Amino acid sequence: MHKSKILFRFSDVINHPLRNYKRYPEVEGIFDVPYGGEPARGYMDIYFSPAKKKESGYPVLFNVHGGGFVAGGKKYRSGIARHFASKGWCVVNADYSLAPEAVYPAALEDCMLALNEVNALAKKYSLDLTKIVVTGDSAGGYYAAQLVAAIFDDGLQRSLGLTEYKGAKPRALLTFCAPFEPVKCLSGPAFGSVAADIADCLFGKELTPGGRREFEKGEINVTANVNGDWCECFMVEAERDGFCGGQLADMAKALNSAGVPYGYYVASEKRDGHCTHLFPFLAGSGKTLSAVNAFLDRIAGRDGRKDKTNDTSIGKTDKGGL
């Protein structure tokens, strides 16, 4: 078995009770909803709070889990899903194909199929499709961002051979510690040989000459696919992130160049690190989620302010040198 898969599976098991212990009695869940046809390509869990349902329906938070591209699963994000559901969102946690059993862009195809299914289920679950936010952490943040890129770029959909997106365009993108340019992470010194192993799992041998398929940079790096049609973005980065740290600046530059509105938050408390927002007991997690919830409240129209796409002040911080 690949060393990266062992490492991230161990992380899943060890961190699961620490990330998902908090209970939200007002939140209900519907589990293992199939997507992708028959037989099902994958499954989704849906969380919502009946007490928070709006007349127009629930705003939708489509969540893509992290796990180093090789591990993780929807159950490992039940805690953060329940948190956002308690704030009035219908949260959809989707599983996707993991590497190395399925190489890129198989997981991205799964995300596209799952989000198409969410649109199809709008009436059944009373969803407000004008307020879809695509989100994810770490590897899931990458897939979430690249999914948005593909939705707003038919050419990228075609070049990667993805299923056509037939639903409502996302209202916003929300990422946590995302590697917007994964090649930088997977060919750099972070985690040493583990990073190289992840690259081998995710792309086969595409990062070296003579591999399965040579992807163009624009087919891999999110920053190369930002255009003026994009929805607004909110990005969370940790000041001390040994894996994905520093990528927020390049993404912000790409968004600025395309004229896409965005906000960001740099987690800089003592114990903040890669995706530490998932741990409810950390003080820094509360501050991070407070900034994120303020952004989401504006998108959902719950903060008493007019929902303006050019307002990027929510949760923005000057830390990080942007």
C-alpha atoms as one frame of an Amber mdcrd trajectory, in Angstrom:
protein
   0.000   0.000   0.000   1.187   3.547  -0.740   2.757   5.340   2.233   0.543
   8.389   1.640  -2.596   6.266   1.872  -1.409   4.740   5.155  -0.597   8.175
   6.576  -3.911   9.806   5.673  -6.008   6.811   6.683  -4.269   6.880  10.065
  -5.065  10.590  10.285  -8.738   9.889   9.521  -9.033   7.322  12.306  -7.106
   9.286  14.931  -8.731  12.648  14.226 -12.288  11.470  13.618 -13.480  11.680
  17.263 -11.614  14.966  17.784 -13.244  16.597  14.770 -16.732  15.178  14.990
 -17.602  14.803  18.665 -19.802  17.883  18.898 -23.527  17.202  18.627 -26.199
  19.440  17.133 -29.561  17.944  18.209 -31.491  20.326  15.962 -29.744  18.978
  12.856 -31.146  16.028  10.925 -29.342  13.868   8.391 -30.222  11.786   5.351
 -27.437   9.363   4.520 -26.081   7.565   1.464 -28.094   9.394  -1.160 -26.876
   7.985  -4.504 -25.626  10.073  -7.399 -24.355   9.391 -10.895 -27.033   7.042
 -12.232 -27.491   3.303 -11.836 -25.427   1.721 -10.506 -24.551   4.709  -8.333
 -21.236   6.418  -8.995 -21.097   7.527  -5.353 -23.097   8.633  -2.332 -23.878
  11.836  -0.443 -25.029  12.695   3.082 -27.429  15.618   3.530 -27.683  17.668
   6.742 -30.270  20.325   7.594 -32.082  21.963  10.496 -35.880  21.976  10.032
 -36.148  24.917  12.431 -33.942  27.033  10.152 -35.802  26.385   6.907 -36.616
  29.553   4.986 -39.698  30.086   2.846 -37.473  30.205  -0.231 -35.793  26.944
   0.775 -32.409  26.090   2.215 -29.261  27.694   0.818 -26.935  24.888  -0.246
 -23.408  24.163   0.940 -21.871  21.486  -1.287 -18.909  20.134   0.671 -15.958
  18.161  -0.722 -13.901  16.421   1.964 -10.132  16.476   2.255  -7.771  13.552
   2.762  -4.645  14.101   0.712  -6.416  12.934  -2.468  -5.953   9.322  -1.293
  -8.161   9.024   1.810 -11.018  10.645   3.715 -14.730  10.322   3.277 -18.002
  12.094   3.893 -18.366  10.642   7.401 -15.124  12.341   8.452 -16.725  15.756
   7.818 -19.970  15.132   9.678 -19.012  17.563  12.439 -18.333  20.564  10.221
 -21.413  19.674   8.150 -23.609  19.743  11.244 -22.070  23.036  12.299 -23.052
  24.748   9.057 -26.439  23.005   8.987 -27.142  24.451  12.435 -26.635  27.887
  10.851 -29.426  27.260   8.337 -27.610  25.640   5.430 -28.501  22.401   3.727
 -25.070  20.767   3.690 -24.289  18.042   1.180 -21.236  15.908   1.983 -20.213
  13.988  -1.111 -17.861  11.031  -1.380 -15.661  10.744  -4.451 -13.232   8.295
  -6.033  -9.867   8.176  -4.293  -6.409   7.836  -5.757  -4.569   5.683  -6.738
  -7.529   3.471  -7.627  -8.906   6.372  -9.651  -6.511   8.963 -11.077  -7.232
  12.594 -11.912  -9.749  13.801 -13.049 -11.999  10.941 -11.860 -12.755  12.606
  -8.514 -13.572  15.876 -10.279 -16.028  14.006 -12.485 -17.644  12.580  -9.347
 -18.038  16.076  -7.904 -19.670  17.263 -11.117 -22.104  14.349 -11.102 -22.899
  14.877  -7.422 -23.610  18.584  -7.867 -25.830  17.822 -10.860 -27.718  15.421
  -8.581 -28.112  18.116  -5.925 -29.817  20.303  -8.508 -32.136  17.429  -9.421
 -33.094  16.986  -5.754 -33.941  20.652  -5.195 -37.699  20.204  -5.014 -37.521
  17.102  -2.828 -35.330  18.767  -0.204 -36.553  22.369  -0.607 -33.267  23.802
  -1.841 -32.682  27.399  -2.923 -30.521  26.904  -6.018 -29.780  30.616  -6.297
 -27.560  30.206  -3.238 -25.236  27.283  -3.900 -21.844  27.560  -2.225 -19.200
  25.024  -3.247 -16.724  24.342  -0.454 -13.973  21.960   0.585 -10.877  21.600
   2.705  -7.335  20.671   1.644  -7.622  18.240  -1.303 -11.373  18.844  -1.177
 -10.718  22.566  -1.413  -8.751  21.938  -4.575 -11.539  19.847  -6.072 -14.132
  22.433  -5.030 -12.174  25.230  -6.714 -11.455  23.205  -9.857 -15.128  22.206
  -9.995 -16.091  25.882 -10.005 -13.467  26.486 -12.696 -14.974  23.758 -14.869
 -18.516  25.008 -14.334 -17.549  28.489 -15.527 -15.380  27.260 -18.410 -16.885
  24.906 -20.983 -13.458  24.473 -22.535 -12.030  23.044 -19.317 -15.009  20.707
 -19.033 -14.320  19.385 -22.505 -10.528  19.116 -22.177 -10.889  17.011 -19.026
 -13.753  14.970 -20.467 -16.137  15.956 -17.685 -19.887  15.545 -17.708 -21.679
  18.723 -18.684 -22.919  20.743 -15.738 -26.651  21.338 -16.136 -27.521  23.010
 -12.867 -27.652  26.482 -11.377 -24.319  28.284 -11.302 -22.709  28.439  -7.854
 -23.195  31.673  -5.953 -19.836  31.408  -4.185 -16.729  29.304  -3.594 -15.411
  28.736  -0.059 -12.070  26.976   0.470 -10.035  25.912   3.496  -6.271  25.402
   3.092  -6.631  24.487  -0.566  -3.670  23.662  -2.862  -4.794  25.771  -5.824
  -1.595  24.749  -7.631  -1.127  21.142  -6.457   2.038  20.621  -8.470   3.781
  23.123  -6.160   2.798  21.035  -3.150   3.416  17.633  -4.657   6.809  18.414
  -6.164   8.079  20.465  -3.206   9.830  19.535   0.043   6.664  19.347   2.171
   6.313  15.857   3.695   9.296  14.687   1.645   8.669  11.428  -0.166   5.012
  11.380   0.932   4.278  14.342  -1.358   5.878  12.532  -4.284   3.843   9.439
  -3.449   0.613  11.481  -3.466   1.558  12.833  -6.893   2.167   9.319  -8.157
  -1.206   8.218  -6.773  -3.142  11.203  -8.091  -1.666  11.581 -11.560  -0.076
   8.185 -12.181   3.177   9.285 -13.754   1.877  12.458 -15.370   4.332  14.670
 -13.498   7.281  12.902 -15.126   8.024  12.329 -18.833   6.612   9.180 -20.342
   3.621   8.879 -18.041   0.002   8.019 -18.771  -1.163  11.433 -19.831   0.635
  14.752 -19.854  -1.793  17.317 -18.477  -1.402  20.954 -19.393  -0.876  23.255
 -16.427  -4.300  24.767 -17.088  -5.879  21.354 -16.646  -4.386  21.011 -13.170
  -3.797  24.446 -11.649  -6.894  26.331 -10.561  -5.143  29.699 -10.889  -4.825
  29.176 -14.646  -8.590  28.790 -14.991  -9.916  31.849 -13.196 -11.983  34.062
 -15.484 -14.321  37.014 -15.161 -17.418  34.802 -15.109 -16.507  33.237 -11.784
 -18.632  33.488  -8.663 -17.159  35.344  -5.704 -14.751  33.517  -3.404 -13.787
  33.329   0.238 -10.538  31.585   1.099  -9.121  30.435   4.426  -5.414  29.818
   4.830  -3.338  28.996   7.916  -0.258  31.088   8.581   1.603  27.934   9.612
   0.635  25.392   6.976   3.475  23.136   5.918   1.579  21.642   3.000  -0.618
  24.248   1.299   0.654  27.442   2.882   1.402  30.426   0.669  -0.983  29.518
  -2.157  -3.581  32.089  -1.193  -1.425  34.904  -2.594  -1.264  33.419  -6.103
  -4.980  32.686  -6.089  -5.754  36.234  -4.951  -3.597  37.571  -7.770  -5.512
  35.483 -10.317  -8.864  36.623  -8.913  -7.746  40.241  -8.945  -6.609  39.988
 -12.568  -9.975  38.537 -13.595 -11.957  41.070 -11.572 -13.544  38.392  -9.383
 -14.643  39.601  -5.919 -13.125  37.701  -3.033 -12.442  37.744   0.698  -9.998
  35.801   2.816  -9.028  34.922   6.358  -5.563  33.892   7.543  -5.723  31.717
  10.665  -2.808  32.774  12.856  -3.578  31.640  16.397  -0.901  29.627  18.208
  -2.332  26.212  17.378  -3.718  27.059  13.945  -2.381  24.923  11.129  -3.541
  22.931   8.149  -7.342  22.586   8.424  -7.391  23.063  12.202 -10.780  24.729
  11.772 -12.146  21.179  11.855 -11.308  20.839  15.572 -14.141  22.509  17.558
 -12.168  22.740  20.820  -9.433  25.009  19.416  -9.796  28.731  20.063  -8.523
  29.517  16.593 -11.228  27.351  15.049 -13.885  29.545  16.598 -12.316  32.671
  15.126 -11.952  31.073  11.704 -15.538  29.863  11.631 -16.783  33.214  12.890
 -15.253  34.879   9.820 -16.602  32.157   7.526 -20.091  32.293   9.031 -20.188
  36.057   8.547 -19.442  35.521   4.851 -22.044  32.769   4.557 -24.658  34.820
   6.387 -24.246  37.537   3.777 -24.611  35.038   0.947 -27.741  33.612   2.578
 -29.079  37.113   3.249 -29.250  36.648   7.006 -27.097  39.566   8.159 -29.519
  42.333   7.235 -27.240  43.593   4.465 -27.975  43.687   0.782 -26.308  40.750
  -0.945 -23.697  42.461  -3.111 -21.197  40.410  -5.066 -18.641  43.225  -4.961
 -18.497  43.356  -1.158 -15.400  41.407  -0.070 -14.911  42.919   3.361 -16.424
  40.085   5.363 -13.752  38.251   7.319 -10.914  39.889   5.406  -7.583  40.257
   7.155  -4.369  41.960   6.181  -2.248  39.135   7.570  -0.372  37.012   5.070
   1.110  39.801   2.981  -1.643  39.985   0.355
